Amino acid sequence: MGTDVHVIAVAGSARTAAAALERARERIDDLEARWSRFRATSEVSLLNALAGTPVRVSPETVALVQRALDGVRLTGGRFDPTVLGAVVRAGYDRTYARIRPGASPRDDRALGAPLIEVDPVARLVRLPAGVGFDPGGIGKGLAADIVVRELRGRVDGICVNVGGDLRASGRAPDGLAWGVDVEDPFGGASRGVLSLREGAVATSSRTRRVLPGGHHLIEPATGRPASGDVASATVIAGQGWIAEVLAKAAFLAGRLEGCGLLAAAGVEGMLVLDDGRERRTAGYERFLVQEAAA
């Protein structure tokens, strides 16, 4: 996944909290080893190297591929986990910290999400030949979901932030709801603070990761970095993977359709437009406890 992870655990004793944090670190390391496309030994790298052939993988990777295909259906194809070739052509051929300025890598892999085959019983996944799978953001959101689900019974509250995909559950450190700051895509003051007792927040922004060939948010219909009128899309949902998928889809849907897409999916969110204005779903303000600074 190639990103930073922050975990907050709330427990009755420091020892319990420390044990939970250590378990979270181990689990994130485990998922990174399975899902990172930047590790040649990962299960995702093996799927890509053996595209066209069924590959036996772990239950976690089966779940990742299944959720990615759910994301395709949920967004009508605006989210697509097989944009790997286009992402590499944009310059994202290694972890963001190691991207080479001016690089224009070649990658001829095409889209093909509807043709991915998954056998959850046999734990087999087959990518179509010539297609690459990029766990990208959905891997971050699902990793946060998994860690929260596995640790929630051990602590009073937990918040897991994997590269900006945040999942929170239970009691916050101050005994109230978790406060989530919404970053301004242009580097200005906060766009407000969201209040969550249970749920997830994810943001997709084209100003966060600028690549040699554009940015990392690819429009599946064109295979090129999206060129719409939205600077960032923030989504509040019950699960991290859903928030991540819908944030990307709303970003690509643009100013006119983004909020409608979120409302149809039953989640709340906000778009920040290129001119700095905001567009929000009808229920977004229910989560907003502090407006953006003037």
Helices and strands as residue ranges (DSSP letters): E 5-10, H 14-35, H 43-49, E 55-56, H 59-74, H 84-89, G 96-98, G 113-115, E 117-119, E 124-126, H 136-151, E 157-162, E 165-170, E 178-181, E 192-196, E 198-205, E 210-211, E 214-215, E 218-219, E 224-225, E 230-237, H 240-265, E 268-273, E 278-280, G 284-286, E 288-291
